[in-house]
Amino acid sequence: LHNRPIEPTPDTLSFFVVWLSHHIEPRSVDSYLSGIVSKLEVYYPSARTVRRSPLVARTLKGCKRRFSQPIKRKLPLSRADIGRVLATTAFAGSYDDCLFSAMLVTGFETLQWLGELTWPDSKRLQSYRHVPMCHTVAVTPTSASYILPHQKNHALATGNQVLLQRRDLTGLDPLDLFMWFLAARDTRFVHRPELWITGEGCVPTRRWFLMRLRAFFPDKAVSGHSLRARG
């Protein structure tokens, strides 16, 4: 298309970086280059060395400075926001309201991603390897814990322990709310292994959670990332 040589050189890769930075976020170009090089080095062993050349590195750095857009972060939820939700849904609502409240407070208190609390919307991506199980729950007078399974950031990929401690949260203790949900869950689904399970007997999905979150926070700046928003 541009009459450039097929074999990768610092010139061709730097031109590619400039061209691609006009079409996508320059911070993503780095990942594109890594993927391209992994395919090319089978045929051109010097491809990785070319990728690390000073010319390519400086070109990529310059494109990030010139073309990158500011990172848009979601608004964090505050304790007052959580309290406003719980005032409506906790203890007095339906089973699904109780489930949503428990997931919201647990995710907020233990700094979990929404993806660690729910299933993906796409069935192709749903896997029971990532679903917390009820039999891993351990309760003490001051805390409750369960295992978040198969986490890639764990050294042995065996999972992480989620610890929810007793604490007053705008008049509602998150541990009391979790135990209330656990009792309601065991009444309905005593033979089901999943910890988080909806009234229809399904693992809650991202869409299920966000639909309820939107009822309280219609602003699109609030999303699942708001449970663990970065400053």
N, C-alpha and C positions, 0 to 999 in steps of 0.2 A: 504493500500500500504506500509506504513512504520511501521505498527503494533503499532501505537500510540493510546491512549485512545480517544474515541469519545468526551467525555466531555472536554471542553476547560480548560486548565490550563496554568499558566505562562510558563511552560516548552514547551508545545505543540505550543503555539502561538509564542514563541521566535524562536523555530525551524522553524516554518512556515515562519517567517519574513526572516530568513537567507536563506532558500530555495528559496523563491520568489524573493529575492534581487539578486539572481544569474541569473534571467530570465528577469526581468523588471527593470526599473529605480526605485531605492529605495524610491525616493520622492513620487512615486505612491503607494507604499505599504501601506502607512498610510491610503489612501482612500479605498484600498481593505479591510483593517482590519475593518474600520468603517462599510462598507457594510456587511461584514461577521457577525460582532457582532450584527447588527440590525436584521439579520435573526436568529441568534442562541439564542438570549436572550428570545425568545418566549418559547424555550424548556429548556434553561439553564439560569435562571435569574442572575446568577453570571458572565455571559460572559463579560458584560461591565466593571465590577470591575477587572476581569482578564486582560482585554485589557489595563487598566490603571496601571497595576502593574509595579513596578520599573524595573523588569527584562525585560519585553517587551519593555518598554520605552528606556532602555539603549541599548538593542539589536538593536532596530530600529535606534537609534542615531549612533551606531557604523557602521551599514550597510550603512547609508547615507555617513558617512565619507570615508568608504573604497571603495564602489562600485559606488557612484554617478558620473555621467559625468558632465562636465562643461555645464552650460546653454548656448545655442546658440541663440543669439539675432539677429534679422534682422537689417540691416543697416538703420539708419534714413535718411530720405530725408531732404535736405537742401533747403534754399530759392533759391539758385542758381539752384538746380535741378528742382524745381517747375517752375522757370523762363524759363528754357530751354524747358520744355514741353509746356508752354503757348505760347512761341514764335512760335510754330508750329500749335497749335490747337486752341488757343483762338481767337474769333471774325472772323477769316478768314476761318475756316474749315467748315465741315458739321454740321448738327444738333447734331449727336452723338459725334462729336469732342467737340462741345460746352458743351454738357452734361458731358462728361468725365472731361473737364477742370473745370467746376463748382464743380463737386463732389470732384475732387482732391484738389482744393483750399479750399473748405469748410471743408473737412475732416482735412486738414493740419492746417488751422487757428483755428478750434474749437476743435482740439484734439479728433476727433471721431475715433472709430474703424471702419474697413472696414465693419464689420457685421452690423453696425448701418447705413451705407449708402446703402448697397446692400441687396438683398435677398440671402439666401443659394442656392447652386446649386441643392440640393435635393428638389424636389417638396414636399416631405413629410414634410419637415421642414419649408416650406414657409407659412407665415401667415400675413394677412393684419393688424393684431394687432400691427405689428412692422414697418409698412410702414408710413413714414411721409406724411401728406396730405397737398395739396396746400392751402386749406382754412385756415390753421393755420399760414401762412406766414404773418408777420407784417413788414412793411417797414417804416423807418424814413430817414431823409436826411443823417444820419451818420451810420446807421446800418440796418440790416435785421435779422429777427428771425423766427424760426418755432419750432413746438413741435415735439420732438422725442418721440413717443408714447410707452406706456407700458414697461417702463424700470424697471427691477427688483431691481435696486439699488436705485430707488426713494422710499421715505418713504411710499407714498400712492400708488405706482405702477401706477401712472397716467401719467407719462412721464416727460421729462426734456425739458427745453427751450434751443435751440441752438441759440447763438448770434454771428453773423458775422459783424464785425465792419469795417468801412472804414479805409484802411491803404495802403500805397504805397508798392507794392510787386514787386521789380525789374521792375518798370515802369508800372505795371498793378495793379489796385486797385481790391482786391477780391470782394468788394461790387459791383463795376461796372460789373465785370464778372458774378456775380450771377444775377444781374438785366438783363443783356444781355440774359442769359440762360432763365430767367423767361419769358421774352418777346417772345423768340423763342418757348418756351413750350406752352404758352398761344395761340400763333398763330396756332400751330398744334393740340393741345389737350385741347381746352378751356373747354370741358365738362368732362374731365377725372379728378378724384379726387387726384391721386398720384402726389407728388411733383417731384420725380425723375422718369422719364419715357423715354424709348428709342424711337428711330425713328420708331420702329416696334410696338410701343404701349404696351411694356412690362416693368415691373419693372426690372431694371438692376440687374443682378446676380453677384455673386462674380467672376465667370469665365469671364463674360463680361468685368468687370473692369480690372481684372488682365491681360487679353489678350492685352488690350490697354497699360497697364503699362509696360508690357514686351517689347513692341515695342520700348520704350525709355530706359528701364533698364533691359537688358537681364540677368544680374547677378542674380542668384537665392537668393543671400543674401538680395535682395530688394523684398519686398512683400507688401501685404496689411497692415501688422503691421508697415511698415516703415512710415506710416502717423503719427503714435503715438508710435514710438519706444522708449523703456525704456533704460536708460543708466545704 
